[in-house]
Amino acid sequence: MKKIGFDSEKYLQEQSAYILERVQQYDKLYLEFGGKLIGDKHAKRVLPGFDEDAKIKLLHTLKEKAEIIICVYAGDIERNKVREDYGITYDQDVLRLIDEYRAYGISVNSVLITRYQGQPTVKVFMTKLERSGISVCIHREIEGYPANVEAVLGEEGFATNPYIKTTKPIVVVTAPGPGSGKLATCLNQMYHENKLGNEAGYAKFETFPVWNLPLKHPVNIAYEAATVDLKDVNMIDNYHYEAYGKVAVNYNRDIETFPVIKRIIERITGKASVYSSPTDMGVNRLKSGITDDSVVQEAAKQEIIRRSFVVENDYKKGLADEDSVRHMQVILEETGLKKEDRAPVLPARNYAKAIQAQIDSTNLQAVIAIELPNGEMITGRTTTLMDASAAAILNGLKKLTNISDEIDLLSPMILQTIQRLKTDDLNSRVPTLSANEVLIALAISAVTNPTSELAYKQLPHLKDTQAHSTVILNRENEQTFKKLGIDITNDPVYPTENLYYN
């Protein structure tokens, strides 16, 4: 059974109380939400027991007092940036987030396109939102932001970007991912609120790094591993130490920009800032939910290893640079971790080597290993009938149901018929069946085949299992694993030399 190290209920109670305490200081509080408001899978992985939707549930308790502005950087839409956890582009994620927020009864004020430069694809997205009844605003890039305070607060700065009319005391500013302009949006709104004679404040709800955990705590290192593409580095908040004589952890960007941000806020409000450090700006009470630090540390170490695979794969795909790869290698060295410390890695690689030797081939063998909830390891390999993803999932279901390997869950005739459909009628050049195709066949067979039905009912038990592939998965299989809740990594090697089908 999976060990638990975090109490979400306790965390939510303390977190909501602290946010309300901060709100009471202003007419309106602009609350920058870092990380994922919904589906925070990184937090779920490093804090076993954390509810991945904890933050949206927190806002649900405050829904009468809160509304949301969703920021998205125009450049991310233009280059089709993908959210890794869900495998969807940022523009699609904005649509998903709006649906999710509405389902929780939380008001979505508008979508703000930041640093807009008239990109054609962005215009199409804006039109789609507007025709769906969503209010859309745009902010242009301010030259010199944030360092040139005079420019930011001058006639060509915040004054040129429109004010987004808000009506509730808490305005949550969130985004599909980092670098979307959340802080600039909060400051821009504060600027206009002040012009309107309203007293508005700013606070930051950043889940990681955790300010009151040690700098080298695995949870904080896991955050650094997750943001190597942003060049984030955890640091001791020297401003906090100088003000209070207490050690607090923050990250480089917040610490570097703090003097400027503090000055901007003071110029906007005409008052001395209530914040003596970037840590002061935060409202994070995450540590209060940790109930077993040893469990959390081990989970965070596994996340660091997982992120190392992600970075290497992104580099292979041209999505990450050499600096990110080197930074990740330094993190592994610093924590004394190896990729092989992830349980399914060696079983997958060893089985692939055994097959390779058995058939006397120099070609890489595609194998996936899955660690089941009881710690047992099962494997699956690519054959002429199905790929390694499909085979591993079926083998896992067999093991969970105690069905013998010799028994077929699916009739080979059925699978061959689906293959012919793929190749002869749908003109696919890849005859092997994917995990999604095999699972659909299993669902259909479960209606008439009691053995298939038993295996099919075990699908929920694959959630939160760990898996590793010796080759890079195609997008379809990758998404199937994610939808099943299986955390899978893979070696940065393409299964074939075929550029398109890889």
Summary of the structure (lengths in Angstrom):
residues: 502
radius of gyration: 25.0
end to end distance: 35.9
largest distance: 78.5
contacts: 1654
relative contact order: 0.10
helix: 48%
strand: 14%
